[in-house]
């Protein structure tokens, strides 16, 4: 089956690929920000391993409707999970699919890693993997300071991200879309974080305190820089990811 598109809760557009065999296992891929949402190789990789694969565009970004960051982006993933047993339609063929009793796994990188961490709190998420997630938005980034990044997204990506600067500034104040404020509700047994110690975009310093509080699993290579969701299929990490979600 080819990759198709569906629309969830009227606003969220997601690419979908079915596995080549009957399955109720689902991987939801959560991309970084800003970035191009094309991830065909990642979608096909997990579909070949027997997973339904969803790659949603966050509300207010790319093909999805709504306003970006008006509400926490992890709630878009929760909306995708809601749709699995209720049914989702291939917009081209009109065919509706349902996944009964889905086993849901969420994998994200960078901004999408933060999405994965927060989405893991939903009881329907069996396991989550977060590459280089932002744990605390108040920790400054030398390579991507928040003020400069917000303006760059508006100037450089245009309608790819449709947001008010007031909503963007909510991130730097903390408490919104913020794993560090939600440690008591995060089950570390479900969460794997992969974060390089030399990451210059999302500083590693914010990770160890979070790991200690949540007791989640951490893989922390000494080098590698900043990891996106595409690292989930790299030879360096794919075995660890597949072992975790299986």
C-alpha positions in Angstrom: 0.0 0.0 0.0 1.2 3.5 -0.8 1.5 6.3 1.7 -1.9 8.1 1.9 -3.3 11.1 3.7 -6.0 11.4 6.3 -7.5 14.3 8.2 -8.1 14.0 11.9 -10.5 16.1 14.0 -11.0 18.1 10.8 -7.7 20.1 11.3 -4.8 17.7 11.5 -3.4 16.2 8.2 -1.4 13.1 8.6 0.5 10.8 6.3 -0.3 7.1 6.9 1.3 3.9 5.7 -0.2 0.5 6.5 2.1 -2.5 7.2 2.4 -5.3 4.7 0.7 -7.7 7.2 -2.2 -7.6 9.6 -1.2 -5.6 12.7 -2.5 -3.4 15.5 0.9 -1.9 16.3 1.1 1.8 15.6 4.1 4.2 15.4 3.4 7.9 15.5 6.4 9.9 14.3 6.8 13.4 15.7 9.1 15.7 13.7 11.2 18.6 14.9 10.5 22.3 14.4 11.3 24.0 12.1 11.9 21.4 9.6 10.5 19.9 6.3 8.0 17.2 7.1 9.1 14.8 4.4 10.1 11.5 6.1 9.3 8.8 3.5 12.3 6.6 4.6 11.3 6.7 8.2 7.7 5.9 7.4 8.6 3.0 5.2 11.1 1.6 7.7 8.6 1.1 10.5 5.9 -0.1 8.1 8.2 -2.8 6.9 8.7 -3.8 10.5 4.9 -4.4 10.9 3.7 -1.1 12.2 1.0 1.3 11.0 2.9 4.6 10.7 1.4 8.0 11.1 3.3 11.3 10.5 1.0 14.1 11.6 1.5 17.8 10.9 1.0 19.8 14.1 -2.0 22.1 14.1 -1.0 25.4 12.5 1.9 23.9 10.6 2.3 22.8 7.0 -0.9 21.2 5.6 -2.8 21.2 8.9 -5.3 23.9 9.9 -5.4 25.8 13.1 -2.9 28.0 15.0 0.6 26.6 15.9 1.2 26.6 19.7 -2.2 27.9 20.6 -2.3 24.7 22.6 0.3 22.1 23.4 1.3 20.1 20.3 1.3 16.8 22.1 -2.4 17.1 22.2 -2.4 16.6 18.4 -0.8 13.2 18.9 -3.6 12.4 21.4 -6.1 13.3 18.8 -4.4 10.9 16.4 -4.6 8.1 19.0 -8.3 8.9 19.5 -9.0 8.3 15.8 -7.4 4.9 15.6 -10.3 2.7 16.8 -12.9 5.2 15.7 -11.8 5.2 12.1 -9.7 7.4 9.7 -10.2 7.9 6.0 -7.8 7.7 3.0 -8.7 11.1 1.5 -8.0 9.9 -2.1 -9.8 6.5 -2.1 -12.4 7.3 0.5 -11.7 4.0 2.3 -12.0 4.1 6.1 -9.7 2.1 8.3 -10.0 1.2 12.0 -7.4 -0.3 14.3 -9.0 -2.1 17.2 -7.1 -2.2 20.5 -4.1 -0.5 19.0 -0.6 -0.8 20.6 0.7 2.7 20.3 4.4 3.8 20.2 5.5 7.5 19.9 8.9 8.4 18.5 10.0 12.0 18.2 13.1 14.1 17.7 14.0 17.6 19.0 10.7 19.5 19.3 9.0 16.3 18.4 11.0 14.6 21.2 9.2 16.9 23.6 5.9 15.9 22.0 6.8 12.3 22.5 7.7 12.8 26.2 4.4 14.6 27.0 2.3 12.2 24.9 3.8 9.2 26.8 1.6 10.2 29.8 -1.4 8.9 27.9 -2.2 5.4 29.2 -2.8 4.2 25.6 0.9 4.9 24.7 2.8 1.7 25.4 6.3 3.1 24.9 7.9 6.4 23.7 11.3 7.3 22.3 12.6 10.9 22.4 15.7 12.0 20.6 17.2 15.2 21.9 14.0 16.5 23.5 13.6 19.9 25.0 13.0 19.1 28.7 13.1 22.7 29.9 12.5 25.6 27.6 13.9 28.1 30.1 17.4 26.6 29.6 19.0 28.9 26.9 20.4 27.4 23.7 23.6 29.0 22.4 23.0 27.9 18.8 19.3 28.6 18.6 18.2 31.3 21.0 14.4 31.4 21.3 13.9 35.0 20.2 16.0 34.6 17.0 14.5 31.2 16.2 10.9 32.5 16.4 11.6 35.4 14.1 13.5 33.0 11.7 10.5 30.7 11.6 8.2 33.5 10.6 10.6 34.9 8.0 12.1 31.8 6.7 9.2 29.3 6.7 6.2 31.7 6.1 2.9 29.8 6.3 4.7 26.6 7.1 4.2 27.7 10.7 1.3 30.0 11.5 1.6 31.4 15.0 1.4 34.5 17.1 4.7 35.6 18.6 2.8 35.8 22.0 2.2 32.1 21.7 5.8 31.4 20.8 7.0 33.4 23.9 4.9 31.1 26.1 7.7 28.5 25.7 10.5 30.6 27.2 8.4 31.4 30.2 8.1 27.7 31.1 5.1 25.7 32.2 3.6 25.4 28.7 4.6 22.3 26.6 7.1 21.7 29.3 8.2 18.2 30.5 10.1 19.7 33.4 6.8 20.9 34.9 5.2 17.5 34.4 7.7 15.1 36.0 5.2 13.7 38.5 2.9 12.5 35.7 5.5 10.9 33.6 6.1 7.1 33.8 9.8 6.7 33.2 9.3 3.0 32.5 7.7 3.9 29.2 10.3 6.4 28.1 13.6 6.1 26.3 15.7 9.3 25.8 18.6 9.4 23.4 20.6 12.6 23.7 24.2 13.4 22.9 26.3 15.2 25.4 27.7 17.6 22.8 24.3 18.7 21.6 24.7 22.5 21.0 21.0 23.1 20.1 19.3 21.5 23.1 21.8 21.5 26.0 22.3 18.1 27.5 22.5 19.7 31.0 18.8 19.6 31.3 18.5 15.9 30.8 20.2 14.2 33.9 17.9 15.9 36.5 14.8 14.8 34.5 16.1 11.2 34.2 16.8 11.1 37.9 13.3 12.3 38.8 11.4 10.2 36.3 13.7 7.1 36.3 13.4 6.9 32.5 16.0 5.1 30.4 18.8 7.3 28.9 21.3 6.6 26.1 23.8 9.5 26.1 26.6 9.1 23.5 29.5 11.5 24.1 29.3 12.9 20.5 26.7 13.2 17.7 25.3 16.6 18.1 21.6 17.3 17.8 19.4 14.3 16.9 16.2 14.4 14.9 13.5 11.7 14.4 15.4 10.4 11.4 18.0 9.0 13.8 15.5 6.4 14.8 16.2 4.4 11.6 20.0 5.0 11.5 22.3 2.0 12.0 23.6 3.7 15.2 20.2 3.6 17.0 17.6 1.6 15.1 18.3 -1.6 17.0 17.9 0.1 20.3 14.7 1.8 19.2 13.2 -1.4 17.8 14.1 -3.4 20.9 12.5 -0.7 23.1 9.2 -0.6 21.2 8.9 -4.4 20.8 
